Amino acid sequence: MIVETKLIGRRTPFERRPIDLPDGPHTLRGLLTHLVHHEVAAYHERQASVGVLRIMTERELQDAVAGGRVAVAPQERGVAVNADDATRTALTAFGDGLYYVFIDDRQVSDLDAPVALRPDSTLLIVRLTALAGG
């Protein structure tokens, strides 16, 4: 499955990443839970290398420039993140309408309805921003 993320109101392009599909029948709740756990694991992996001097490869540098941010100095370690707490936060934010989810160009609004996925399906997450002065 390809996961795309976009923050409305920013000029940054869609971020596209392949993610392995979880086994079994799928619901939006299950997909979001899988995605949050995947992202928390990636965060913990990045935190493990904080403070270690590393040399960027030419490809990493090009990717960072394309993404709009090149970090060359070691960063401070972030706070500990619990995957279950992060999942609850993500599901609450979805329920509060802070982001929309589309699977293969169709909006999904029910967390527990079954969703049909193919290995080449696209999950698009669009995060909304509040308008000022409204």
Disulfide bonds with the S-S distance in Angstrom:
none
